[in-house]
């Protein structure tokens, strides 16, 4: 009887070990919660807007439009026009979120997010640092090297925001929550298909 129980225990342990081996060893980075808040069309108090003096936007080299940038603060009022007098369309609460500048007027920038929603923000709310958002409906895998056969590093949920290191060919090098690896350019939003980028 003891031999039978011992044998059954060994079978159970082997089955458990098989279950552990079958489990996916690659971690998954989860997407952040919603970052946009719609607001009623009212003009906010001036104190919530930047107070820096307008600089000469014609001085120095002009940056290309359109271009990708990131938000530099935790809360940004996105307005219907390029001035404080215009109502707030929505508020974005996410430092480091990539957005696309599609138009410029004085110290104001018209931006568009990954969903295609847009409006005007003061340029002091933006940073030249680059980031991307994982797009699609399925998790994407960050790989050790820019090669389909390379070892997986981590899985990224759609909506995950990652720092952009560089892009070469059809691949981009990303950093996210301590992980570093490569992903196909088609799987991210925040870099143009033909853009040559290096941090």
Secondary structure in CASP SS format (residue, H / E / C, confidence):
PFRMAT SS
TARGET T0000
AUTHOR 0000-0000-0000
METHOD secondary structure of the structure
MODEL  1
X C 1.00
X H 1.00
X H 1.00
X H 1.00
X H 1.00
X H 1.00
X H 1.00
X H 1.00
X H 1.00
X H 1.00
X H 1.00
X H 1.00
X H 1.00
X H 1.00
X H 1.00
X H 1.00
X H 1.00
X H 1.00
X H 1.00
X H 1.00
X H 1.00
X H 1.00
X C 1.00
X C 1.00
X C 1.00
X C 1.00
X C 1.00
X E 1.00
X E 1.00
X C 1.00
X C 1.00
X C 1.00
X C 1.00
X C 1.00
X C 1.00
X E 1.00
X E 1.00
X E 1.00
X C 1.00
X C 1.00
X C 1.00
X C 1.00
X C 1.00
X C 1.00
X C 1.00
X H 1.00
X H 1.00
X H 1.00
X C 1.00
X C 1.00
X C 1.00
X C 1.00
X C 1.00
X C 1.00
X C 1.00
X C 1.00
X C 1.00
X C 1.00
X C 1.00
X C 1.00
X C 1.00
X C 1.00
X C 1.00
X C 1.00
X C 1.00
X C 1.00
X E 1.00
X E 1.00
X E 1.00
X E 1.00
X E 1.00
X C 1.00
X C 1.00
X C 1.00
X C 1.00
X E 1.00
X E 1.00
X E 1.00
X E 1.00
X C 1.00
X C 1.00
X C 1.00
X C 1.00
X C 1.00
X C 1.00
X C 1.00
X C 1.00
X E 1.00
X E 1.00
X E 1.00
X E 1.00
X E 1.00
X C 1.00
X C 1.00
X C 1.00
X C 1.00
X C 1.00
X E 1.00
X E 1.00
X E 1.00
X E 1.00
X E 1.00
X E 1.00
X E 1.00
X E 1.00
X C 1.00
X C 1.00
X E 1.00
X E 1.00
X E 1.00
X E 1.00
X E 1.00
X C 1.00
X C 1.00
X C 1.00
X C 1.00
X C 1.00
X E 1.00
X E 1.00
X E 1.00
X E 1.00
X E 1.00
X H 1.00
X H 1.00
X H 1.00
X E 1.00
X E 1.00
X C 1.00
X C 1.00
X C 1.00
X E 1.00
X E 1.00
X E 1.00
X E 1.00
X C 1.00
X C 1.00
X C 1.00
X C 1.00
X C 1.00
X E 1.00
X E 1.00
X E 1.00
X E 1.00
X C 1.00
X C 1.00
X C 1.00
X C 1.00
X C 1.00
X C 1.00
X C 1.00
X C 1.00
X E 1.00
X E 1.00
X E 1.00
X E 1.00
X E 1.00
X C 1.00
X C 1.00
X C 1.00
X C 1.00
X E 1.00
X E 1.00
X E 1.00
X E 1.00
X E 1.00
X E 1.00
X E 1.00
X E 1.00
X C 1.00
X C 1.00
X E 1.00
X E 1.00
X E 1.00
X E 1.00
X E 1.00
X E 1.00
X C 1.00
X C 1.00
X E 1.00
X E 1.00
X E 1.00
X E 1.00
X E 1.00
X E 1.00
X H 1.00
X H 1.00
X H 1.00
X E 1.00
X E 1.00
X C 1.00
X C 1.00
X C 1.00
X C 1.00
X C 1.00
X C 1.00
X C 1.00
X E 1.00
X E 1.00
X C 1.00
END
